[in-house]
Amino acid sequence: MPRNQTKIMSKRGKYANVRKRKMSKPVIDGTPKHKARSNKTILQLSADMTEGMEEAYRKTVLCEISHQEHVNRLLPIKVKGKGLINRTAPKQIKDDASVCSSDLDNKQSAEDIFDDKPNEQQVVSLAEILLKRDEEIREKQFFIGTTCAAILENPEARIENIGVLLDLLNEVNRDGSINFLPVRKTAMISLVEVFKDIVPEYRIGIVDKEHQKLKKDTLARVNFENKLLTYYKQLLKHIEGITSKYTKKLLRSEKQSVETRQLLEMAVQCMCDLVLAHPYFNYSPNLVQVLVLMLNNTKETIRKMVHTCFSVLFKTDARLDLTQHTVRHINMLIKKKQRNVFPEMISCLKNLQIHRINMNDDKLLEVKKQKLEKQKSYVINMSRKERKRKKKLQELEKDIFETKAEESKQIVRRKLTEISKLTFMIYFKILKCYPDSKVLSATLEGLSKFAHTINIDFFADLVELLNNLLENVELGYREQLHCIQTVFIILSGQGEVLNIDPARFYSHFYKNLLYVNAGKNHDDMQTIIKTLDVILFKRRRNVTYHRYVSFVKRLASLCLQVLPNGCLGLISLIRSCMHMNQQLDILLDSEAVVGSGKFDPFTDEPEFANANCTALFESSCLVRHYHPLIRKMVMNVLKGSDSVPINSGRTLTPDEYYTNYDCTEMVFNPEIAPPSQVKYGKNYQRLVGSKILKRKTLSKLSLRMKDGTVIGKSKEGSKGLFHDYFMDYIQMSKMKKTSLPDN
């Protein structure tokens, strides 16, 4: 056996004996001290020791985790014989509260903390939230724009995209997120613009596709129209929901949010745009019913929107069906609300086309009937061939008439008659039942515009009613002007046959003329000019001489307190009166006097004002007026009939003067030329002024008054003349002292 192997075996034997002695067990009571343990016992001991070590390590780590918020970790140090030593230092905290030991004793909670990672809450600033919101709004708006552009490119193929835009009108999206207000408003406006472009001008009817055989192209068109009508109805339902929500909150006296008010304004504007763009399309009457209710809204901006919409609709409606429907619903609302309506509901009726009614239509119909009778006798005697030819010609004319899309004159006249009946029913109801309401002024204004279309049988009652209003009801000057205008319009037309004396209305009008000035009520000048045109020209034969002179004198006084355009209209009236009545020349002569008496400008009766005893002294001020055209016109009036015409060609009417020379935008018509350039400059003017002042000063230095007043140079630029009152006071005091007797 080799030597190396014997050494190894001896070593193994030695180590084996040592292990055997270590594992021996001491003997108790006669038993042996060492006994060999089984492998199972050794494994149990090692497992218990491992669990104890792991539990101790777990508690150490948990304690460190729980205390790490209150401890700062420092750099480790190396100590000889001990190795690396970790160092910690406590944090400086105001409240040094110890960690609750119960949390460490609870094993389950400690394990959860040890196993799970802590959830870190991310802090987001307000600026980041707003930035994210703006980005989302911008993305949605860009999506809306691209979708609308795609629909307009090919509406029939991409009609389904409208449903995607309708989903953006809701307050909450499909995923549960909140839909922002700018996105909803953008979607609503975009949908309205899309419908304004793709909606047809005609009314879409219902086609039964099951019982009718349709061509492929016709079927595609019918499907497109049905989808379009469905989406259009959904949009209108959403808009109506916004208005109904606002109305319910208003009835409950709940506070309206800013979002609700903004959406209401947007919804009303969208409805107005749809009605004006397609008044003959489906659901237009439904839109009108909602807008009539909004016309009586408490918010002024909404009332103005609807008022503008109805004014344009009444002017442009050719078929008059929607106009008649609107006026009928306005009448129903006034019946329900009585006097609790706003003036916009009445003032929009001024734009109706009632003036298109021709009062001589009855005579024309009789003449036409006679012609038709003659044609009938001619047709009876026609041959069969001529009858066939005339029948074909009538069918062709009917087709041509349908292509023009025009209503027959008889149908239009019948609709206008119905509209006028409803309108005058509204006017008379307010005049009789609610004369003290706030809509009286708008009622009288509309009545004065359409008074010529009233049946002559109602003229006497209407004049008496207006006179009672002027005498018994406390009306403002504006309401009185409209009452007087209505009466004179009635009496200047068919009412001339009535035996009515309008003297009391002359007095009311003469009294109210001077209430108008260049301030807030200057807009009433147009009503005054129109009424004066009726009184002084259309009814000049019924006006006496003294009344005529008083009115002309009052107009000259009114010229001094109105704006240039009103002044031009009044001067035009005065000039026309001078040309038509030669007796008025007495007002241009300041020395001549006709009749006896003295002019009284404060009397309310023009018949007894004695205006023939005065002259147009106001012309001396008007000749120096700042407006060049007023100066020119006044000079022409003073020169008389030999004056040069102001405008080449036709002379403007007073109403045209008022309209064409309006200065509300601070611009003169025609423009005033800038002043001509001065011959000498400012330096020359200063030099001349200084020389003149020096000459006057030197000439006054040697002057002396007899009473001792000294005229001399002024001190340091003060004025040249002064009296030394202080010296007089000293002299007087000396004289008093000398005159006193000694004690």
C-alpha positions in Angstrom: 0.0 0.0 0.0 1.4 3.4 -0.8 2.5 5.8 1.9 0.0 8.5 0.8 -3.0 6.3 1.2 -2.0 5.2 4.7 -1.7 8.9 5.8 -5.2 9.7 4.4 -6.7 6.7 6.2 -5.1 7.6 9.5 -6.5 11.1 9.2 -10.0 9.8 8.5 -9.9 7.6 11.4 -8.8 10.3 13.7 -11.6 12.7 12.5 -14.1 9.8 12.8 -13.3 9.3 16.5 -13.6 13.0 17.2 -17.1 13.2 15.6 -18.1 10.1 17.6 -17.2 11.7 20.9 -19.0 15.0 20.1 -22.3 13.2 19.3 -22.2 11.1 22.5 -24.8 11.8 25.2 -24.1 11.8 29.0 -25.4 8.9 31.1 -28.0 9.7 33.8 -28.9 7.1 36.4 -26.7 4.4 35.0 -27.5 5.2 31.4 -24.8 6.0 28.9 -23.8 9.7 28.5 -23.7 9.7 24.7 -26.1 7.9 22.4 -26.1 8.2 18.6 -29.1 10.2 17.3 -31.0 9.2 14.3 -31.0 11.3 11.1 -34.6 12.3 11.6 -33.9 14.0 14.9 -31.0 16.0 13.4 -33.2 17.2 10.5 -35.9 18.4 13.0 -33.4 20.4 15.0 -31.9 22.1 11.9 -35.4 23.1 10.7 -36.4 24.6 14.0 -33.2 26.7 14.1 -33.7 27.9 10.5 -37.3 29.0 11.3 -36.1 30.9 14.4 -33.4 32.7 12.4 -35.8 33.6 9.6 -38.4 35.0 12.1 -35.7 37.1 13.8 -34.6 38.4 10.4 -38.2 39.2 9.4 -38.8 41.2 12.5 -35.6 43.1 12.0 -36.5 44.0 8.5 -40.1 45.0 9.4 -38.8 47.2 12.2 -36.4 48.9 9.8 -39.2 49.4 7.3 -41.6 50.8 9.9 -38.9 53.2 11.2 -37.3 54.2 7.9 -39.6 57.3 7.6 -38.1 58.6 10.9 -34.5 57.6 10.3 -31.8 58.9 8.0 -29.3 56.3 6.8 -25.6 57.3 7.0 -22.6 55.9 5.3 -21.2 52.7 6.9 -17.8 52.6 8.8 -15.2 49.8 9.0 -14.0 48.9 12.4 -11.0 46.6 13.0 -12.1 43.2 14.2 -15.8 44.0 13.6 -16.0 44.7 9.9 -18.6 47.1 8.3 -21.1 48.7 10.7 -24.3 50.4 9.4 -25.1 53.8 10.9 -28.5 55.6 11.2 -29.6 59.0 12.6 -33.2 60.0 13.6 -35.0 62.7 11.6 -35.9 66.0 13.1 -39.7 65.9 13.3 -41.9 68.3 15.2 -44.1 65.5 16.6 -41.8 62.7 17.8 -44.5 60.1 18.1 -43.4 56.6 18.5 -44.6 53.9 16.1 -47.4 51.8 17.6 -46.0 48.4 18.7 -49.3 46.7 18.0 -48.7 47.0 14.3 -45.5 45.0 14.7 -47.2 42.3 16.8 -49.8 41.8 14.1 -48.2 39.1 12.0 -50.7 39.2 9.1 -50.4 42.9 8.6 -46.7 42.7 8.8 -46.5 40.0 6.1 -48.8 42.1 3.8 -46.5 45.0 4.2 -43.5 42.9 3.6 -44.9 41.1 0.6 -46.7 43.9 -1.2 -45.0 47.0 -2.6 -46.2 50.4 -1.4 -48.6 52.2 -3.7 -47.2 55.6 -4.7 -49.9 58.3 -5.4 -48.9 60.5 -8.2 -49.4 64.3 -7.6 -50.9 66.2 -10.5 -50.9 70.0 -10.6 -53.9 72.2 -11.7 -52.0 73.4 -14.7 -51.4 69.9 -15.9 -55.1 69.1 -15.5 -56.1 72.1 -17.6 -53.5 71.4 -20.2 -54.8 67.8 -20.5 -58.4 69.1 -20.7 -57.5 71.6 -23.5 -55.7 68.9 -25.5 -58.7 66.6 -25.2 -61.1 69.4 -26.3 -58.8 70.2 -29.3 -58.6 66.6 -30.4 -62.4 66.2 -30.2 -62.9 69.5 -32.2 -60.5 68.4 -34.8 -62.4 65.1 -35.0 -65.7 66.9 -35.5 -64.2 69.1 -38.2 -62.8 66.2 -40.2 -66.0 64.2 -39.8 -68.1 67.1 -41.1 -65.8 67.6 -44.0 -66.1 64.0 -44.9 -69.9 64.1 -44.8 -70.1 67.2 -47.0 -67.8 65.5 -49.6 -70.2 62.6 -50.1 -73.4 62.9 -48.0 -75.2 59.9 -49.4 -72.3 57.5 -48.7 -71.3 58.9 -45.3 -74.6 59.8 -43.8 -74.0 57.3 -40.9 -71.2 59.6 -39.6 -73.9 62.0 -38.4 -74.8 59.5 -35.7 -71.2 59.8 -34.3 -71.6 63.5 -34.1 -75.0 63.2 -32.4 -73.3 61.1 -29.6 -71.1 64.1 -28.8 -74.1 66.2 -27.8 -74.7 64.2 -24.7 -73.4 65.2 -21.3 -71.7 61.8 -20.7 -69.8 59.7 -23.3 -70.3 56.0 -23.9 -67.3 55.1 -21.9 -68.7 57.0 -18.9 -66.4 60.1 -19.1 -67.8 63.6 -18.9 -68.3 65.4 -22.3 -66.9 68.9 -22.0 -69.2 71.9 -22.8 -67.0 73.3 -25.7 -67.1 69.9 -27.4 -70.9 69.8 -27.1 -71.3 73.4 -28.4 -69.0 72.7 -31.3 -70.8 69.5 -32.2 -74.2 71.3 -32.2 -73.0 74.1 -34.4 -71.3 71.7 -36.8 -74.4 69.6 -37.1 -76.5 72.6 -37.9 -74.1 73.7 -40.6 -74.1 70.2 -42.1 -77.9 70.0 -42.2 -78.1 73.5 -43.7 -76.0 72.2 -46.6 -77.4 68.7 -47.2 -81.1 69.2 -46.3 -83.2 69.6 -49.5 -85.5 72.6 -50.2 -88.6 70.4 -50.5 -90.6 68.5 -47.8 -89.7 64.8 -47.5 -92.6 62.5 -47.8 -93.2 58.9 -46.6 -92.6 56.2 -49.2 -93.9 52.6 -48.7 -90.9 50.5 -49.9 -92.7 47.2 -49.3 -95.7 47.8 -51.5 -94.0 49.8 -54.2 -91.4 48.6 -56.7 -88.6 51.2 -56.8 -85.6 51.4 -59.0 -82.1 51.0 -57.5 -81.3 54.7 -57.7 -84.7 55.7 -56.3 -84.4 53.2 -53.5 -81.0 54.6 -52.5 -82.3 58.1 -52.6 -85.3 57.1 -50.4 -83.0 55.4 -47.9 -80.8 58.5 -47.7 -83.8 60.8 -47.2 -85.2 58.6 -44.4 -81.9 58.4 -42.6 -81.4 62.2 -43.0 -84.9 62.8 -41.6 -84.2 60.5 -38.6 -81.0 62.2 -37.7 -82.6 65.6 -38.2 -85.4 64.6 -35.8 -82.8 63.4 -33.2 -81.0 66.8 -33.3 -84.3 68.7 -32.9 -85.2 66.5 -29.9 -81.9 67.2 -28.2 -82.4 71.0 -28.8 -85.9 70.9 -27.5 -84.7 68.9 -24.4 -82.3 71.8 -23.6 -85.1 74.4 -23.8 -87.5 72.3 -21.8 -84.9 71.7 -19.1 -84.4 75.5 -18.8 -88.1 76.2 -18.7 -88.7 73.6 -15.9 -85.9 75.1 -13.8 -87.3 78.6 -14.4 -90.8 77.5 -13.3 -89.3 76.0 -10.1 -87.3 79.2 -9.4 -84.1 77.2 -9.4 -80.8 78.8 -10.0 -79.6 78.4 -13.6 -76.0 77.3 -14.1 -73.7 79.0 -16.6 -73.6 75.9 -18.7 -77.4 75.8 -19.0 -77.7 79.4 -20.0 -74.9 79.1 -22.7 -76.5 75.9 -24.1 -79.9 77.6 -24.2 -78.5 80.6 -26.2 -76.8 78.2 -28.6 -79.9 76.0 -29.0 -82.1 79.0 -29.8 -79.6 80.4 -32.3 -79.4 76.9 -34.0 -83.2 76.7 -34.3 -83.3 80.2 -35.8 -80.7 79.3 -38.4 -82.5 76.1 -39.3 -85.9 77.9 -39.7 -84.4 80.6 -41.9 -82.3 78.2 -44.0 -85.1 75.7 -44.7 -88.6 77.2 -43.9 -90.4 74.6 -46.0 -88.6 71.5 -44.7 -90.1 68.9 -42.3 -90.6 70.0 -38.6 -90.3 73.7 -39.4 -93.7 74.4 -37.7 -92.5 72.5 -34.6 -89.4 74.8 -34.5 -91.6 77.8 -34.8 -93.8 76.7 -31.8 -90.7 76.5 -29.6 -89.4 79.8 -30.8 -92.7 81.6 -30.1 -92.3 80.5 -26.4 -88.7 81.8 -26.4 -89.9 85.1 -27.7 -91.4 85.7 -24.3 -88.3 84.7 -22.4 -87.0 86.8 -19.6 -83.5 87.0 -21.1 -83.2 89.9 -23.5 -80.5 88.3 -25.7 -82.8 85.4 -26.5 -85.7 87.6 -27.3 -83.6 89.6 -29.7 -82.4 86.4 -31.4 -86.0 85.2 -32.0 -87.2 88.7 -32.9 -84.6 89.0 -35.6 -85.4 85.5 -36.9 -89.2 86.2 -37.2 -88.5 89.6 -38.8 -86.5 88.0 -41.5 -89.0 85.2 -41.9 -91.9 87.5 -42.3 -90.1 89.5 -45.0 -88.8 86.5 -47.0 -91.6 83.9 -46.7 -93.1 83.5 -50.2 -95.7 80.8 -49.5 -96.9 82.5 -46.2 -97.8 79.2 -44.6 -95.1 79.4 -41.9 -95.9 83.1 -41.4 -99.6 82.3 -40.8 -98.6 79.5 -38.4 -96.3 81.8 -36.4 -98.9 84.6 -36.1 -101.5 82.1 -35.0 -99.3 80.8 -32.2 -98.4 84.4 -31.1 -102.1 85.1 -30.8 -102.6 82.0 -28.7 -99.7 82.9 -26.4 -101.1 86.5 -25.9 -104.5 85.0 -25.0 -102.8 82.8 -22.4 -100.4 85.4 -21.0 -102.7 88.4 -21.4 -100.7 91.5 -20.4 -97.6 89.6 -19.3 -95.8 89.7 -22.6 -92.7 91.5 -23.8 -92.8 94.2 -26.5 -90.7 92.0 -28.9 -93.7 89.7 -29.4 -95.7 92.6 -30.9 -93.0 94.6 -32.6 -92.0 91.6 -34.8 -95.4 91.9 -36.5 -94.4 95.1 -38.1 -92.5 93.1 -40.7 -95.5 91.3 -42.0 -96.4 91.6 -45.7 -99.9 92.9 -45.1 -99.1 96.0 -47.1 -99.2 93.7 -50.2 -103.0 93.6 -50.0 -104.5 95.7 -52.7 -107.7 97.4 -51.6 -108.8 97.7 -55.3 -108.8 94.0 -55.8 -112.6 93.8 -55.7 -112.9 96.1 -58.6 -110.2 94.3 -60.5 -112.0 91.0 -59.9 -115.2 92.4 -61.3 -113.4 93.5 -64.5 -111.7 90.1 -64.7 -115.1 88.4 -64.3 -116.5 90.3 -67.3 -113.5 89.3 -69.4 -113.9 85.7 -68.5 -117.6 85.8 -69.5 -116.6 87.1 -72.9 -114.0 84.3 -73.2 -116.6 81.7 -72.2 -118.9 82.8 -75.0 -115.9 82.5 -77.4 -114.9 79.1 -76.2 -118.5 77.8 -76.7 -118.3 78.7 -80.4 -114.8 77.2 -80.8 -114.3 74.1 -83.0 -113.2 70.7 -81.5 -109.7 71.1 -82.9 -109.3 74.5 -81.3 -110.5 73.2 -78.0 -107.9 70.4 -77.9 -105.2 72.9 -78.8 -106.3 75.2 -76.0 -106.4 72.3 -73.5 -102.8 71.3 -74.3 -101.7 74.9 -74.0 -103.3 75.2 -70.6 -101.5 72.0 -69.4 -98.2 73.4 -70.6 -98.8 76.7 -68.8 -99.6 74.8 -65.7 -96.3 72.9 -65.9 -94.4 76.1 -66.4 -96.2 77.7 -63.4 -95.2 74.7 -61.2 -91.5 75.0 -62.2 -91.5 78.6 -61.1 -92.7 77.5 -57.6 -95.0 80.4 -57.2 -98.3 80.6 -55.5 -101.3 81.8 -57.3 -102.4 85.4 -56.5 -105.7 84.3 -55.2 -104.1 81.9 -52.7 -101.6 84.5 -51.6 -104.4 87.1 -51.1 -106.4 84.6 -49.1 -103.5 83.9 -46.8 -102.7 87.6 -46.4 -106.3 88.2 -45.4 -106.1 85.5 -42.7 -102.8 86.9 -41.4 -104.2 90.5 -41.3 -107.3 89.3 -39.4 -105.1 87.6 -36.8 -102.8 90.7 -36.6 -105.6 93.2 -36.1 -107.3 90.9 -33.6 -104.1 91.1 -31.5 -103.9 94.9 -31.9 -107.5 95.6 -31.0 -107.4 93.2 -28.0 -104.5 95.1 -26.5 -106.1 98.5 -27.2 -109.4 97.5 -25.6 -108.4 95.2 -22.8 -104.8 96.1 -21.9 -104.3 99.9 -22.7 -101.9 100.3 -19.8 -99.6 97.4 -20.7 -96.0 97.8 -21.8 -96.7 96.6 -25.3 -99.0 99.5 -26.1 -96.3 101.5 -27.9 -95.4 98.6 -30.2 -99.1 98.0 -30.8 -99.7 101.6 -31.9 -96.6 101.6 -34.0 -97.8 98.5 -35.9 -101.3 99.8 -36.2 -100.1 103.0 -37.7 -98.2 101.0 -40.4 -101.1 98.8 -41.4 -104.0 101.3 -40.8 -104.7 101.7 -44.6 -105.6 98.0 -44.8 -108.3 98.1 -42.2 -111.9 97.8 -43.4 -113.7 101.2 -43.6 -116.5 99.9 -41.4 -114.1 100.0 -38.4 -112.6 103.4 -39.0 -115.1 105.4 -36.9 -114.8 103.1 -33.9 -111.0 103.0 -34.1 -110.7 106.8 -34.2 -113.0 107.1 -31.2 -110.9 104.5 -29.4 -107.7 106.3 -30.1 -109.2 109.6 -28.9 -110.2 108.0 -25.6 -106.7 106.7 -25.2 -105.3 110.2 -25.7 -107.7 111.8 -23.3 -108.2 109.2 -20.5 -105.0 107.1 -20.4 -101.7 108.5 -19.3 -99.7 107.9 -22.4 -96.1 108.9 -23.1 -95.3 111.3 -25.9 -94.2 108.4 -28.1 -97.5 106.5 -27.7 -99.3 109.8 -28.5 -97.3 110.3 -31.7 -98.3 106.8 -32.9 -101.9 107.4 -32.0 -102.0 110.6 -34.0 -100.1 109.0 -36.9 -102.7 106.2 -37.1 -105.6 108.6 -37.1 -104.2 110.8 -39.9 -103.3 107.8 -42.0 -106.8 106.5 -41.7 -108.3 109.9 -42.6 -105.9 110.5 -45.5 -107.0 107.3 -47.3 -110.5 105.8 -47.5 -111.4 107.6 -44.3 -111.9 110.9 -46.2 -115.5 110.0 -46.7 -116.0 109.9 -42.9 -117.4 113.0 -41.2 -114.7 113.2 -38.4 -113.1 116.5 -37.2 -109.5 115.9 -36.3 -109.0 119.2 -34.6 -108.2 117.6 -31.3 -105.5 115.5 -32.9 -103.9 118.6 -34.4 -103.7 120.0 -30.9 -102.1 116.9 -29.4 -99.6 116.7 -32.2 -98.7 120.4 -32.0 -98.1 120.1 -28.2 -95.8 117.0 -28.5 -93.6 118.3 -31.3 -91.0 120.0 -29.0 -90.6 116.9 -26.8 -88.2 115.4 -29.3 -84.5 116.4 -29.1 -81.1 115.3 -30.0 -80.9 112.9 -27.0 -82.3 109.5 -26.6 -85.6 110.1 -28.4 -84.3 111.4 -31.6 -85.3 108.2 -33.4 -88.9 109.4 -33.2 -88.2 112.1 -35.7 -89.0 109.7 -38.5 -92.5 109.2 -37.1 -92.9 113.0 -36.9 -91.7 113.6 -40.5 -94.1 111.0 -41.8 -97.0 112.5 -39.9 -96.2 116.0 -41.0 -96.1 114.8 -44.6 -99.7 113.6 -44.2 -100.9 116.7 -42.3 -99.2 119.5 -44.4 -99.5 118.0 -47.8 -102.0 115.2 -48.2 -104.6 117.0 -46.0 -103.5 120.6 -46.7 -107.0 121.5 -48.0 -108.4 120.7 -44.6 -105.8 122.8 -42.7 -106.6 126.4 -41.9 -104.2 129.3 -42.6 -103.5 130.0 -38.9 -102.9 126.3 -38.2 -100.6 126.0 -41.1 -98.5 129.1 -40.1 -98.2 127.8 -36.5 -97.0 124.4 -37.6 -94.3 126.0 -39.8 -93.1 128.2 -37.0 -93.0 125.3 -34.6 -90.9 123.3 -37.1 -88.4 126.1 -37.3 -88.1 126.0 -33.5 -87.7 122.2 -33.6 -84.8 122.5 -36.1 -82.6 124.0 -33.3 -82.8 121.0 -31.0 -82.4 118.0 -33.3 -79.5 116.3 -35.1 -78.5 117.3 -38.7 -80.5 114.6 -40.5 -83.7 115.6 -38.6 -83.0 119.2 -39.2 -82.6 118.6 -43.0 -85.9 116.8 -43.1 -87.7 119.7 -41.3 -86.1 122.3 -43.5 -87.2 120.4 -46.6 -90.8 120.4 -45.2 -90.6 124.2 -44.6 -89.3 124.8 -48.1 -92.1 122.7 -49.7 -94.7 124.5 -47.6 -93.3 127.9 -48.7 -93.5 126.9 -52.3 -97.1 125.5 -52.1 -98.6 128.3 -50.0 -97.6 131.9 -51.0 -99.2 133.3 -47.8 -96.4 131.9 -45.7 -94.0 134.4 -47.1 -95.0 136.7 -44.3 -92.8 134.6 -42.0 -89.7 135.7 -44.0 -90.4 139.4 -43.4 -89.4 140.5 -39.9 -91.1 144.0 -40.2 -94.5 143.1 -41.8 -97.4 142.0 -39.5 -100.6 140.5 -40.6 -103.5 140.7 -38.2 -103.6 141.7 -34.6 -102.3 139.9 -31.5 -99.0 138.7 -30.2 -97.3 135.4 -30.9 -97.6 132.9 -28.0 -95.1 130.0 -28.3 -96.4 128.2 -25.2 -100.0 127.7 -26.2 -101.2 124.2 -27.1 -103.7 125.3 -29.7 -102.1 126.1 -33.1 -105.2 127.9 -34.2 -104.7 130.7 -31.5 -100.9 130.9 -31.4 -100.9 134.0 -33.7 -97.8 132.8 -35.5 -98.6 135.3 -38.3 -97.4 138.1 -36.1 -93.8 136.8 -35.9 -91.0 135.7 -38.3 -88.6 132.8 -38.7 -85.9 134.3 -36.4 -84.5 130.8 -36.0 -83.0 131.1 -39.5 -80.3 133.5 -38.2 -79.0 130.6 -36.1 -79.4 128.0 -38.8 -77.4 130.1 -41.3 -74.4 129.6 -39.0 -75.0 125.9 -38.4 -71.9 123.6 -38.4 -73.4 121.3 -41.1 -72.7 122.9 -44.6 -75.8 121.4 -46.2 -78.1 123.0 -43.5 -76.6 126.4 -44.2 -77.1 126.0 -47.9 -80.8 124.8 -47.5 -81.6 127.6 -45.1 -80.2 130.2 -47.5 -82.4 128.7 -50.3 -85.4 129.0 -48.1 -84.7 132.7 -47.3 -84.1 133.5 -51.0 -87.5 132.1 -51.9 -88.6 130.5 -55.2 -85.6 131.8 -57.1 -83.3 129.5 -55.1 -80.8 127.1 -56.8 -81.7 123.4 -56.4 -79.4 121.6 -53.9 -79.2 118.3 -55.7 -78.9 117.9 -59.4 -82.0 116.1 -60.7 -84.8 115.0 -58.4 -85.1 116.7 -55.0 -85.0 114.4 -52.1 -88.1 113.9 -49.9 -88.0 114.7 -46.1 -87.8 111.0 -45.2 -84.9 110.5 -47.6 -83.1 113.4 -46.1 -83.5 111.9 -42.7 -82.2 108.5 -43.9 -79.4 109.5 -46.2 -77.8 112.2 -43.9 -77.7 110.1 -40.8 -74.8 111.1 -38.5 -75.1 108.4 -35.9 -71.7 107.0 -37.0 -70.1 110.4 -36.6 -69.6 110.8 -40.3 -71.0 113.7 -42.4 -72.7 113.1 -45.7 -71.2 114.6 -47.8 -67.8 114.7 -46.0 -66.7 118.1 -44.8 -63.6 119.3 -46.5 -60.5 120.0 -44.3 -59.7 123.7 -43.7 -57.4 125.3 -46.3 -53.7 125.8 -45.5 -52.9 129.0 -43.6 -50.7 131.5 -45.6 -48.5 132.4 -42.6 -47.1 129.9 -40.2 -47.2 129.9 -36.4 -43.9 131.7 -36.0 -45.1 134.6 -38.0 -48.3 134.8 -36.0 -46.3 134.9 -32.7 -44.0 137.6 -34.0 -46.9 139.8 -35.1 -48.7 139.2 -31.8 -45.7 140.1 -29.7 -45.2 143.4 -31.7 -48.8 144.4 -31.3 -48.7 143.7 -27.6 -45.5 145.7 -27.1 -46.9 148.6 -29.1 -50.1 148.7 -26.9 -48.1 148.4 -23.7 -45.8 151.3 -24.6 -48.7 153.5 -25.6 -50.4 153.0 -22.2 -47.4 153.7 -20.0 -47.8 157.5 -20.1 -51.5 157.6 -19.4 -52.8 159.1 -16.1 -56.3 159.4 -14.9 -57.7 162.6 -13.3 -58.7 160.8 -10.1 -55.1 159.6 -9.4 -55.4 156.1 -11.0 -52.1 155.1 -12.3 -51.7 153.0 -15.5 -48.4 151.4 -15.8 -46.5 148.3 -16.5 -47.7 145.0 -15.1 -45.4 142.9 -12.9 -43.9 139.8 -14.4 -46.4 139.1 -17.1 -49.6 140.1 -15.2 -52.2 142.2 -17.0 -51.4 145.8 -18.0 -54.1 147.7 -16.1 -54.1 147.9 -12.3 -55.1 150.3 -9.5 -53.0 150.7 -6.4 -55.7 150.3 -3.8 -53.1 149.7 -1.0 -51.7 153.2 -1.5 -55.2 154.6 -1.3 -55.8 152.7 2.0 -52.6 154.1 3.5 -53.5 157.7 2.5 -57.0 157.3 3.9 -55.7 156.0 7.2 -53.2 158.9 7.5 -55.9 161.4 6.9 -58.1 159.8 9.6 -55.3 160.0 12.1 -54.6 163.6 11.4 -58.3 164.5 11.6 -58.7 162.8 15.1 -58.4 165.3 18.1 -55.7 164.7 20.6 -56.7 163.3 24.0 
